[in-house]
């Protein structure tokens, strides 16, 4: 099969396009013909070696955890899917080896759900990792509910934009922090925008929520995480997906996990019209290095997706 892979740690320059053996399909796996795979920052960070202390790496590595495509063959113990089903997945295993930037991926059944009917393959590929992160941190780490006022950082970004929509679906009032270029997008999503400025950020939020925030979802870490902690109401909750310093502030550091039921819930939100995804740029598989560069450069207010013929 055609695939993108790397045989040593590094940046986009280490990616190679060529032939690799077709994946083996284990009893709990589903062989998927890949139609699209989204680029996430964790892809190029793992490729640079930042996760070496956490995950074993088996070179050559095919990068990519997000995918959408069509079932070719379910494993012998799989009853959830059949040939021809359109699926999406967050295909993360506990090691780096078999990713989604390829013509085929053997995905563990626990990582897959049916593709939303309202989405094409490109949008569906952009949903799993970012959508699951937003959904799980809001439900599990922050336990938000109707009437809560929630601050979402980087609210125009991949995780942030989905968190805004999901929190609003849960009945929350949402304040969305963004840089100047993203403020219009934040307002379009239905959040009350505040601009990133270290000198005025806290005052902007206090003006909107003088009694404090019930929850803060941090996606960027650093100074704005520290500025956010004092803005919480009594018994307010703080969670970060980006900065372990949240623990010293009394919050929770959160790492997303594959979950078929949560993925199905996201698909339902899409088909109900409660959740949308913006794809900013697409690249063919052989240009995956350019796709990584575009994702790393940022500023797109949408997802970068690799397409596979």
N, C-alpha and C positions, 0 to 999 in steps of 0.2 A: 504494500500500500504506500501511497505518497504521504509523507509526514514531515513535520518540522521537528528537529531534535537538537540537543546540545550534548557534547561529550566532555565538557569542562565548564566550570563556573565562569561567568562573565556577563557582559552586556549583550545588546542585540547582535553584536558582531559574531558571537559564538553560535548563532542559530544556523542550521543547515537544512536545506530542503532536498529530500531525496526519498529513496525506497527503504522501508523497514518491513520486517515480517508482519503479517497480519496477526492481530492479538488472539491469544487463546481464550476460549469462553468457558469459565468455570461454572460449576453447578448453580451458583447464586448470581451469575452475571447475565447481562443482556448485551448482545452484540448490536451496536448502534451504527448505522451509516450516518456520519456526521454531515450536517448541512451548514452549521454555523457554530462558532466558539468565541465567546467574549474574552477580551483582555482585561485582566484586573491587576492592580499594583502588586499583589502577592505573587503573581506569575514571574515578573521580572526581578522581584526581590529574592524569591526562592532561587531563581536562575543565577543570581549574583552570589549565592551562598549564604544568605542571611538566615536561612532555616536549617543550616547544617547541624547545629546543636540540638535540633528537635526531631528532624526527620532523616532517616537513612536515604541515601541517594544511590540509585542504580543506573549508571550511565550505559548507553545514551538515554537521556531523559526527553520524553515528549512533553512540552509544557502545556498548561491549560487545565482548568478545573470546570469551567462553565461549558455547557454543550446543549445543542438541540439537534434532533435528527429523527431518523426512522428506524424502527426495530427491524433488524435482519433476522436474528435468531435469539430466542430466549434460552438461557441455560436449562439443564434438565430438571432443576427443582423450581423453576420460576413459573408461577401461574398468573402473575399480575399483568403480564404483557404478552402480546402475540405479534407475529410477523406483520409489518405494515403499520403498527401503531406509531403515532407521532409523539415524541417524548422530549422532555428537557431534563437536565440534571446538573447537580453540583457534585462532580465526580472526583471527590477527594478521598484518597486512601492515606494510610499512615506511613507512607514512604513516597519518594519522588521517582517515578519511572514512566508510567503509562498515562499520559495526559490526553487532552482533547484536540490538539492541533494536528489532526490526522484525518485520513479518509474514514477510518473506523476506530471505535473505542469499545472495549469490553467493560461496561459499567456495572458495578455492584447494584443489585436491584434496590437496595436501601437508599441509593443516591438519586433515583429517578421518579418522575411523575409525568402524567400526560401533559402535553403542550396545551396551553390555553387556546381555545378555538378562535379567540379574537386576535391572536398574535401570529405573525409570520415567523419563520425560523430565526431570522436575525434578532427580532425583539425577544423571542423566547430564550435565545442564548444569553441575552443580556440580563435576564431576570434572576437566575438561581442564587449566585453567591451574594450579590448585593441585596436582593430581596429577602433571602433567608436571614442575613445578618440583621437587617432592619426589623424584620418580624420577630425574630427570636429575642433580640435585646429588649425590644419594647414589651414583649409578653413575659419573658422570663426574668431578666435582670431588673427591669424597671416596673413591671406589673402595672402599666398605665391603664386608666379606665376613663369612662365618660366624666367630663368636667375637669379633668386634670389639665394644667398648663404645662406644656412640655417645650423645652428648648432643644432644638436639633442643630448641631454644628455642621458646617459645610452642606447646608440644606439644598444647594443646587447640584451637588455631586451625586455619584452613583448610589451610595448607601443613603445619604441624607435625603435625596429627593424621594426615595421610596419610603423612608421613615416618615416624612411629612405626610404623605398620602395615607399610609397605614394608620398613623396616629389619629389623623382626622377621621378615618373610618371607625376607629374605636371611640370616637366622640370627644377627642381631646382638642383643646385650643393649642395651636402650635406657633411658636416663635422660631423663625429660621434665620440663622446667622450665615452670612456669605460675604464674599468680597464684592466690590462695586459691580463687577461684570455679571454677578449672579443674582443680584437683588430682584431684578424683574422676573426671573425664573421662579424665585422663591414665592413672590406674590402670586404668580400664575398658578402655583401648586396649592394656594389657599392658606399659606402661612403669613404671619406678620414679620416682615424682614427687619433685621438689624445688621448694620455694617461692621465688619471687622476693623476695629481701631482700638489698640490697647488702652489709649487714654480715655475713650468715651464708651467702650463696650458695656461695662457694668451699668453705667448710668442709663444707657439706651434700654437695657433689659429691665432695670428697676422701674423705668417710666411706664413700661407696658405691663409689668407684673409686680406692683409695689408690695404685695403680700407674700411674694416669693414663688418659686417654681416647685411643682410637684416632682418633676423629673428633668434630667439633663442627659441627652445622648451625645457623647463626645466622639467625634470621628477623626480629630486632627491632633490632639494632645498639645503639649507645650503650654505657653502662657495663657491661652484662652480656656484650657481645662482648669487651671488654677483660678482664673478670674470667675469661672462659673460656680465653683463650690460654694462661695458665700452667698450666692443668689438663691439657694434652695430654701424653701419653706421648712418649718419644723417637720421632721420625718420625710423630707424630700429625698429622692433617690438619684444617685449619680452613677453612670456607667460609661466606660470608654472601650472602644475597640482598637485604640491606637497607642495608648500610653499607660504602662504599668504603674506610673506614679499615682494613678487614680486610687490605688489601694491605700496610700498614705493620707488621702483626702477622705477616706471613709466610704469610697465607692467600690464598684466591682469592675474587674478587667474581664472582658467577654471575648470568647472565640467561638465563631459559628461552627455548627456541625451539620453534616448531611442529614436530612430528615424527610422521608417521602411524604409523610402526612402534612408537614408544614409546607412543602413544595406544592402539594395539591391545594392547600388552603390559599396560597398565593395565586394559583391558576384560577381558583374560584373568584378571587377579588378582581382579577383581570376581566373575566367574563361577565362580572356584575357591573363593570365600568368604574370600579373604585380605585384601580391601580393601572397606571400607564408607565411605559418605559420609553425613553428617548435614545435612539441610536444616532450618535453624532457622525461617525465615519465607519466605513467598511473597507476591508482590504482582502484581496484573494490570499489563499493559504501561503503561496510562495512568497508573499510580501509580509509575512508575520513580523519580521524585524522592524519594518516601518510602522506596523500597528503598535508594537511595543513602544517605539519612540513617541508616537502620537499620544499614547496613554500616559507615558512618563512626563511629557511636556505639560499636560493638564490644560485647563482653561477651555474645555470643549462643551461643558454643560450637557454631557451625554456620554453614552458608552461607545467604546471602540470594539468592533466585531470583525472577526476573520471568517470569511465565507469559504465553503468547500463545495466544489462542483459534484 
